[in-house]
Amino acid sequence: MTTERKIVARTGGQTHGPITRLMSPGDLGHLLKPFIFLDYVEAEGSGPQFGFHPHSGIATLTFPLTFDIEHTTSEGQVDVVRKGGVEWVMTGSGIWHKARGLHGDQMRAFQTWFAMPPSHELATPSAQFVQADEVPRSGPVTLLLGKYQELVSKITPPFDVSYLWVELKAGESWTYQPSQTHDIAWLFPQTGTVGVSGSDIARELVVFEEGHASIVVEARTDCRFLLGSAAKLPQSLVMGYYSVHSSEQHLILGERRIKEIGASLKS
């Protein structure tokens, strides 16, 4: 007999203009670390442009669904990730970066922040770009980060995670069995309605009870959704304005470094 994995939290997020914030370090991020922040961007035309801004202590993953992104770092690295690809930035000890949308009439994208274990939160910053044809896929599943069954992402994160993009047709059913090392899991339908754990979910982020039980998703309509699971990170989340670290000491070091970089950019 299969026991439904209970939903313990759900939210439609907070929408400001084209951005819906579904998770942040001050709310669900405490339950779902390493996942600590999730924005969904939905705009017409080129959408918002993100000028130079700093981060430290985290990694960011950007998944553009309908457009290309040009990304520039304060270290002079300029790259383009095509729609359906993945942009991964390890901000480490501190970095500034900016991004702008290219070649799209609509902007649909997700940006996720990840807390870093203390061993990596002050590491040398780096940026990696995986184009759409290099992102692993199997059946309805696209693997954005980590591992899923036989799939392994080209990005090697410093934590145990599976981050999936799943597309189902109406009437289809899909079962996700997380790794036995994963104790947290969540899901967010970008389009359509899914039945999961006794509820019909549309455009809400749902958090499942901690554990290793499977998650059964039934597509009420054609649908596309994010699903994340991971081994929960044990550290605290100490927050600055642009930075998240595991301790006040590390936050001070990260914010000091991004201030130094900011001063050099203005000189």
N, C-alpha and C positions, 0 to 999 in steps of 0.2 A: 504494500500500500504506500502510495506517494503522499507525503505531507507537504502541503503548500507552505512555501517560505513566506512568512508574514511581512507585510509592509509596515514599517515603524515610523516613517515620515514621508510627507509628500508636499510639493510646493510648485506653484506656477511661476515662481520667481518674481522679480521686480523689473518692470520695463521702463526704460528711459530712452525715448526716441527709438533708434533702430536696434538698441541693445537690451536683451533680457538677461539679467544676472540671476542664475539659477543656484549658485553655490558660492560662498565666500569663506575665508578663513575664520570670520567671526560667527558663522552659523554652522552649516552642515559640514564645512571643512574639518571641524573638530571630530566629527563622527567618521569621516571618510578618508582621512589622510592615508596614503599620499595625495589623493585627489583633494584639493583645497579650494578650487575656484573654477567656475564654469560660466562663460558668457556665450549666448547665442546671438549672432548678428544677422539681422534681416532688414536689408535696405534696398531701395531702388537706385539705379544708376551706379556710380562708382562707390557710393556709400561713404562712411566716415574715413578720413585719413588720419593715421596715428603718427604724429611727429615724434622727434627724439624724446624718449623718456627712459628712466633708469629702473633697474631691478637688481636685487641680490638675493642669494639664498634659495632660489627656486629654479624650476625648469618650466618653460612654457611650450605647449604644443598647440599649433594652429592648424585647423583642418578646413580649407576652403572648398566649398561644395560647387560653386557656380562661377568662379572667377580665378584669375591668377594673382599672386602676391609678389611684389618686389620688397625685399627685406634688406635693410642696411644696418650694420652695427657701428658702434663708436670706434671699433678697431679697423674700420675701412672695408670690411667684407660686405660685398653686395651680391645677392643671389635672387633668383626668381623660382618660386615653387608654383607649378601649374595646378589648376583645379583638380581636386581629388588626391592631391599629394599631401605631404605632411611637413610642416616646419617645426623644428625642435631646437630650442635655445636653452642651454644650461647657463644660467646667469652667474652662478658661483659667487666669487668674491665681489662681483659688481660689473655691470655693463649697461650701456645706453643703446637703444635701438629704435628704429622707426620702420613703418610699413605702409605701403599704399596698394590699393587694388588696381588691377589691370584687366583690360579686355573682358568686361562683363557688363550686361545691362541690369543684372540683379546681383546683390551681394548676400550670399548665404554662407555662414561660416560658424565654426565653434573655436573658442580659445579656452584652453584648460591650463591651470597652474598645478604644479606638483610640488609638494614639500620634498626637500632633499634630506637624506640621512646626514647626521653631523659630519661624517667623513667626506661629504661632497659639497656641503653648502658654502664653503669658502674656496672651492677649487677654481682653477683657471677657466674663465668663460669659454664657451664654444657654441657654434651654430651648425646645424646639420639639416639638409634638405633632401627629402625623399620624393621623387616624382611619382605620379599616379601609377605608371606601369611597373614601378618597383615596390609598391605597397602590396603585401601578401593578401591573397584572396582564396577562399574556398567556399563554394556554394553561395549561400546568402551572406556570408561573413567577410568583412574587410578588417584586417588587423592593423590598427593604428599604432599600437605600442605593446611590447612584451611578447607573450606567447599564447597561442591557442591551438590545441591539438598538435598537428604537425607543422603549424605555421610559426615562424619566428620573425619579428620585425627587424629591419636593418638598423634601427636605433636600439642601443643597449642601455636601458635605464638602470640606475643603481638601486633598484628596489624590485620586488616581485609583483608583477601586474599583468593583467589582460585588459586591453582597451579595444572595444569592438564597435564597428559600424555594421548594422544588420538591416537588410532589406527583404521584406516578405510580401507576398501577394495575399489578397483577401482569402481567408479560409485556411491558410497554411499555419502549421504549428512548428515551433522550434524549441528545443530544450538545451539549456546551457548548464553544463556541469562544471563548476569552478574547480580549480586546483584545490587539493586538500590543505594547501598552505594559505589559501585565501579565506579571510573571515569577514570581509566587507564587500558589499555589492550594491549597485544602483543602476537605474535605467531612466532614459529620457526619450520619448518619441518626438522626433522633429516633425513628422507628418503622419497622419492616420491615427487609428485607435488600436490599441493592443489590450488583450485580456491577460492579466497576470495576477496571481495570488488572490483571486476572487474579485478583482476590480477591473473596470474598463478605464484605461489611462490614455489621455490625449493631451499633449503639450504640458505635461507635468513631470517633474523629476520625482521618482520614488526611491526611497532607501529601504533596503531589505534588512531584516534582522540579521545580526552577526551569526556566522556559522558556515557550513560547507554544503548545505543542501542545494539541490538543483533548482533552477528557475525555468518554469514552463511559460512560454509566450505564445499566445494565439492571436493571429492577425484578424481583427474584426473587419478591417478594410486594408487596402494596400498601405503599407507603412514602412517607415525608416526610423531607426532609433539607435542611440548610443547606449552601450552597456559597459560598465567598468567593474572590475573586481580586483582585489589586491590583498596582500598581507598587510594588515594595519600597522602603520608606523607608530612606535610607542612614544615619540618625543612630544614635548609641548610645542605650541605654535606661538612665537613671539613676533608681533607684527609691527612693522614700520609703515610708512605711507606707501612705498613701492616694494617693500621687502618683507620676507617672512623667513625667520630663522628659528632655531631650536633653543636659543638662549639669548639673554640680554647682551652678553659679551660678544657673541657672533653678530648680533644685529648692529651693535656699535661699529664693529669692524666693517661690515658690509656697507652701512650708510656712510661711513667715512670715505670708503673707496669710491662710491658713486658720486660723492660730492667732489672728490679730486678729479674724476673723469669729466664731470659737468663743467668744472672750471677750465679744464684744458680745451673743451669744445668751444667755449666762449672766447678763448684767447686768440 
